[in-house]
Amino acid sequence: MNQPIPVPSLEARDLLVSKRIHVATTPERAFRVFTEKVGTWWPLVSHHIGKADPATAVMEPFAGGRWFERGVDGSECLWGHVLAWEPPTRLVLSWEISCQWAYDPSLQTEVEVRFVRDGDGTRVELEHRLLERYGDRAEDMARTLGGEGGWGSILQSFARTAGAAG
């Protein structure tokens, strides 16, 4: 009796993107640059979802605040919300962006960022989790967010800006 062998699916714990980077600055400054100056390091030319050309990205500095891009025409396009605001050590954001790269408040994954003193600098640890909420596209989204052009290159851009800030 030949029966197909079931292909194991990825478990929820496997459907996450985890990245680390060292930044040549203090945790306090790293947190400030990450949150207050997101528009200076986020690659808006290639990573935006609004209809208007992007002018900047904004993160409101409190739990419940918005995380969004502002277009050159003044329009705003939400990316998600601030779930936890714990300067200078931790930040949790909801990522409410669909597989079609559009804002979708019914879809919420989480991005947790930790800022850990590491010698003369800071280790920034990012985890994008709950990707199983993408359903059939979860594995594709994990590969995209973890791949070239995903969180790794975004964190490198952040590290260059934060390191240059002092």
N, C-alpha and C positions, 0 to 999 in steps of 0.2 A: 504494500500500500504506500504509494508516493504521495505525501502531503507537502505543500509548500512550507518552507521554513520561514517562520515569521521574522521580519526585519525589526530589530529592536528600535524603538523610537528614543529620541533624546529625552532625558528627564528634565524637569524644570531647572534643576541645579546646573545642568549643562547648557541651558539656553541663557547665557549671560555673556557679556563682554566685560573683561577685566583688563585694565591698563594701569601702568605705573610709570612715573617719570620723576626725575630729580630736578629741582629748580634751585638755582643759586640765589636764594633769598629767604627771608624768614617766613614762618607760617602765616604771620599776621599780614605781611605784604602780599604773599601768594594768594591768600583768601581775598584780600581787597582787589587785587588785579583780576582774579577770576570772576568776582561778582560785580564790582563797580565799573570795570573797564572791559566787559565782555565784548563790546563793540570794537575794541582795538585789536583783539587777537582772534576772534571768531572769523573764519574764512567766508565772509558774506558773499563774495563774488560767486562762489560755487556752492555754498551751503545756506540757501534761503528758500522759503516756501511761499512768500507773499507774491502778489501779482505785480506790485510796484518794484522798481529797482530798490535794493536795500540801502539804507543810509547808516543804520546802526543796529545793535542788539542791546536789549535792556533786561536787567534782572532786578526786580523790586526787592529791597533789603529787609524782608520779613517773611515769616511763615504765612502762607496765604497769598503772597505777592505773585505777580505775573512774571513770566519769562517770555519775551517776545522780540520780534524784529519790527523796526520802524522803517517805512519806505521813504524815499526822497520826497514823496507827495504828502507825507505826514500820516499815512495810513499805518495801522498796526495789525500784525498777524501773530496771534498767539502760538507759542511752542508748547507751553505748559505752565505749571505753577511751582512755587517754592513750597515744599512740604516740611522741611526742617531747616532752620537757620541758626547755626551754632558757631559763630565766629570765635576764634580763627581755626577751628578744628574740623568742622563737618558741615556739609550742605547736602540736602536731598531735594531733587527736582522731579516733578512728573514730566514725562515726555509724552505729549499727546499728539504725536505725528504718525499718520497712517503709512502703510506700505506704498501708497501713492504720493507720499511726501506732501500731505495736506493736513492741516489742523483737524483733529477729530477728538472732541472732548469725551467721547464714549470709550476711547482707547487710551489707557494710561499705563505706561511702563515707568520705571524709576531709574534715575541716575543719581547715585550717591558718590560724593567726592569727599575724600578725607585728606587733611593737610597735616603731616606728621613731621616734627622736627627730626632732621637727619644730618648729624654733623654740623657743618656750616651752612646747610641749606634746608630744603623741605622736600620730602617724598610726597608726591601727590598721587593718590590711589583713586581710580575711578572704576565704578562698577555700574554697568547698565543691565538691569535685571527685569524680570517678569516678561521676557520676550515671548514666552509661550502664549501670551495674550494676542499675538499676531496670527494664531491659529495655523492654517496650512502654510502660511508664509513665514513662520517663526524662524526656521532654520536659515532661510534666505536673508532675513533681516539681521540675524546674528552674524552671518558671514559679512554682510554689507557694513554693519556698524563696527565690526571688529577688523575689517580688512583695510586695504589701501584706500586712503581718503576718508576713513572712519575716525573713530575716537583717537587712535594712535597719532595720526597727523594733526588732528585738532589739538591734542595735548602738546605736541611739539611746538605748534604755533603759540600756544599759551606760555610754554616754558621760555621761549625766546623773548616774549614781551615781558614776562614777570622777571626774568633774569636781568634784562636791560633796565628794568625799573629800579633796581637797586639790590 
